[in-house]
Amino acid sequence: MELELKNWYKILSPRTVVLISTIDAQGKSNAAPYSFVMPISCQPAMIGFASAPKHHTLFNIRQTKEFIINIPSEGIIDQVWQCAKPYPQGVSEIKETGLTEEKARKVSIPRIGECLGWFECRCEFEKEIGDHVMVVGHVLHAEVRDEWWKDDKYLAISAKPLLHIGGAEFAIPGWATEPVEQ
Ligand SMILES: Cc1cc2nc3c(=O)[nH]c(=O)nc-3n(C[C@H](O)[C@H](O)[C@H](O)COP(=O)(O)O)c2cc1C
């Protein structure tokens, strides 16, 4: 069936969910779930995400030029959902949801301890595109939990990254196909 264009992106799904952590100029932390996220360049490592213009995440990145992409797993789905609620500017979703702030390696933003992987980023530029603002960042440090990385491969099925179908519906990857014939 033909889709109404207001729904077009909904079949580009499920998408990996990330929690983007930032701080404001006063050092107050913030975290919000995002799924409009994509790798842009392998080397140098560049990542992009699209934000609604009014989000605190964007406001904070404009102040500090830094952010961390934290990759959550199924185990913290309730906290991820809670982080999407509209807390006032300066109130930390990380603290409110009981998640753990850990020191990062290359940026002054805290990373979220319960996540399975982290990209520490410096904002390179932003561009308004339609009703969102695309933020492009340089990945300065990338890390994954040891248990989810073996023989140069990401064990995505075991790691259970959270995927967003839409609204309040989520998925986790259930099985991998056999490698295709080469
Ligand atoms: C799973 C999920 C994915 C989301 N993805 C995006 C996204 O890609 N871009 C966006 O602007 N908002 C997205 N949102 C909405 C924001 O997380 C939400 O509006 C949040 O309150 C923004 O927080 P902030 O103002 O602290 O930045 C998403 C929400 C959920 C639950």
The ligand as an SDF file (V2000), in Angstrom:
LIG
                    3D

 31 33  0  0  0  0  0  0  0  0999 V2000
   13.4250    5.1910   21.2410 C   0  0  0  0  0  0  0  0  0  0  0  0
   13.3860    6.6790   21.0310 C   0  0  0  0  0  0  0  0  0  0  0  0
   14.1000    7.2410   19.9760 C   0  0  0  0  0  0  0  0  0  0  0  0
   14.0910    8.6290   19.7740 C   0  0  0  0  0  0  0  0  0  0  0  0
   14.7980    9.1350   18.7250 N   0  0  0  0  0  0  0  0  0  0  0  0
   14.8290   10.4700   18.5300 C   0  0  0  0  0  0  0  0  0  0  0  0
   15.6140   11.0060   17.4690 C   0  0  0  0  0  0  0  0  0  0  0  0
   16.2890   10.2950   16.7180 O   0  0  0  0  0  0  0  0  0  0  0  0
   15.6120   12.3620   17.3120 N   0  0  0  0  0  0  0  0  0  0  0  0
   14.9190   13.1910   18.1500 C   0  0  0  0  0  0  0  0  0  0  0  0
   14.9570   14.4050   17.9620 O   0  0  0  0  0  0  0  0  0  0  0  0
   14.1830   12.7060   19.1770 N   0  0  0  0  0  0  0  0  0  0  0  0
   14.1410   11.3750   19.4060 C   0  0  0  0  0  0  0  0  0  0  0  0
   13.4120   10.8600   20.4440 N   0  0  0  0  0  0  0  0  0  0  0  0
   12.7180   11.7840   21.3710 C   0  0  0  0  0  0  0  0  0  0  0  0
   13.6770   12.3250   22.4700 C   0  0  0  0  0  0  0  0  0  0  0  0
   14.3880   11.2930   23.1100 O   0  0  0  0  0  0  0  0  0  0  0  0
   12.8520   13.0620   23.5530 C   0  0  0  0  0  0  0  0  0  0  0  0
   12.1000   14.1100   22.9720 O   0  0  0  0  0  0  0  0  0  0  0  0
   13.7060   13.5850   24.6880 C   0  0  0  0  0  0  0  0  0  0  0  0
   12.8710   14.0990   25.7230 O   0  0  0  0  0  0  0  0  0  0  0  0
   14.6900   14.6750   24.2800 C   0  0  0  0  0  0  0  0  0  0  0  0
   15.4440   14.9550   25.4410 O   0  0  0  0  0  0  0  0  0  0  0  0
   16.3390   16.2370   25.6680 P   0  0  0  0  0  0  0  0  0  0  0  0
   15.4290   17.4440   25.5430 O   0  0  0  0  0  0  0  0  0  0  0  0
   16.8720   16.0470   27.0670 O   0  0  0  0  0  0  0  0  0  0  0  0
   17.4230   16.2430   24.6330 O   0  0  0  0  0  0  0  0  0  0  0  0
   13.3630    9.4830   20.6570 C   0  0  0  0  0  0  0  0  0  0  0  0
   12.6320    8.9080   21.7100 C   0  0  0  0  0  0  0  0  0  0  0  0
   12.6400    7.5170   21.8930 C   0  0  0  0  0  0  0  0  0  0  0  0
   11.8730    6.9230   23.0370 C   0  0  0  0  0  0  0  0  0  0  0  0
  1  2  1  0
  2  3  1  0
  2 30  2  0
  3  4  2  0
  4  5  1  0
  4 28  1  0
  5  6  2  0
  6  7  1  0
  6 13  1  0
  7  8  2  0
  7  9  1  0
  9 10  1  0
 10 11  2  0
 10 12  1  0
 12 13  2  0
 13 14  1  0
 14 15  1  0
 14 28  1  0
 15 16  1  0
 16 17  1  0
 16 18  1  0
 18 19  1  0
 18 20  1  0
 20 21  1  0
 20 22  1  0
 22 23  1  0
 23 24  1  0
 24 25  2  0
 24 26  1  0
 24 27  1  0
 28 29  2  0
 29 30  1  0
 30 31  1  0
M  END
$$$$
